[in-house]
Amino acid sequence: MPLSTSDLIKRIIEESQGISVFTTVDLGRLISQAVQWKKYLPRIQPFYAVKANPDLNILRTLFLLGVNFDCASKGEIEMVLNLGAEPNQIIFANPAKGFDHIQYSKAKDVRLMTFDNMAELKKILNMFPEAELVLRISSNDTMSLLPFGFKFGARREDACQLIAACAQLKANLVGISFHVGSGCYSSVGFIDTIHRAREMFNEAEKHGFRLTLLDIGGGFPGDTEGSITFADIASDIGPVIDNLFPEPDIQVIAEPGRYFCTSTINVALQVYAKRDYISRRVDPDTKECHPIKEIQYYCPDGVYGNFNNIIYDHATPICHPLVEPPLDTVLYNSTFFGPTCDSIDVIAKNISFPPLELGDWVYFTNMGAYTTAAGSCFNGIERPPIFYKILDQGDLKDDRNI
C-alpha cells in the first residue's frame, strides 16, 4: 500500500532523531504528471521551467522521463547540461539576457533563444549570429496570478517590425513564443494568444520566413485545488492548436514549471512555541468592544524559507494537523508564524484549527513551486533537510544520500 502523506511524515519523524522541520519530495508525482501531459497534449513537447524548482533530483527524474528544459540563465543551462542533456534540448527563454550568459550559451552551442525587442535582437546577432531566434509576443495575461506582459512580450505592431528587421538583418528567426503568466486560471488567455501567434506566423511568411516552432509557454496549474485544472486547459487548447497549426513540420513546445513540481513537495513543521493573544473588535451597531481570542503558534520554517511563495507567488498554503482530531474537536482562531524576528513572517493567519501542544506537528501540501528555489538562511535559520520518496511503497532517502 502506498504511504499517505501523513503516514510518510510520521515515518520520517520516527526514523530521524531531533528533527523539527523537513520537506518531502515525491518523485513519483513527476511520473504521473508526465503521463498526464502525454495523455492530454501528446503533440506538445514540455520544456520544464527550471526556475520553478531546480532541485537536482527533480531535474534528473524529468530528464529520464524525456522532458526538455527551459533555462533563464547560464547557471541553469550549466545545471541541465551537467545532467547529460543535449544543447538542442534547451530553450534559453529569457528575452533579456546578460552578455556573459549569451557568451556561455554560444560556447555550449545552446542556439534556441527568445527575444522581444530590437536591442536584444541586435545584441544576439552581434554575439551569436548562429542563434535560432524565437520572437516572444505579448499575451492575454489578464487571467493569471502573475502577469508578465509589463516586462516581456512584443505587442503586435512591434512584433511585425521585429519580423521585418529579422529579414533585413538576415537573422535566423525560427518561431514564435508567448507566456500567459504564471498561475493561469482560464484557457481563454491561451486561446487568444494562440490566435495572435498564428497571425505572426503569417506575417513572417510575408517576409520569406518558414517558421517551424510554436512555444506556448507556461502557466499550467500543478494541482487540482484551483478553479481550473490542467486537463480543462489542455482539452480547450489542444484542438485550437491543431486547427490553427495543422502543418506537420511545426513543432509545438511549452514551458511548464509549477505543473510538474507543485504537488511533489510537502513541508512538515513542529510547533516549538505558542501563546494566547487577545484582540478586540468593536461592534459597528452597539459600539461595544468584544475580546477575540487567538492562539498563535511558532514554527521552524517561514517566509524567508519555503514559504516565500506567500510573498512572491501569491500563494495561500493550506495547513493540516499531522494527527487528525476527533470530529467534535473545538476549532480555534489560529495564526502560524515562521521562526525569524520579522513580523511579516506569517505562514497561516486567522484560520480555524484544532488546538495544538508544544511538540505537535503540522504539514503543508503542494509546496513544490517557487518555494525552495528562492529560500534563504535569513536570521541564521538553516534550510530544512529534504527527504525523497522514490517508490510508491514509500522508500525514503534523505538529501545527504542522493
Secondary structure by P-SEA (a helix, b strand, c coil): ccccaaaaaaaaaaaccccccbbbbcaaaaaaaaaaaaaccccccccccccccccaaaaaaaaaaccccccccaaaaaaaaaacccccccccccccccaaaaaaaaaacccccccccaaaaaaaaacccccbbbbbbbcccccccccccccccccaaaaaaaaaaaaaacccccbbbbbcccccccaaaaaaaaaaaaaaaaaaaaacccccbbbbcccccccccccccaaaaaaacaaaaaaacccccbbbbbbcccccccccbbbbbbbcbbbbbbbbbbcccccbbbbbbbbbbbcccccccccccccccccbbbbbbccccccccccccbbbbccccccccccccccccccccccccccccccccccccccccccccccbbbbbbccccccccccccc
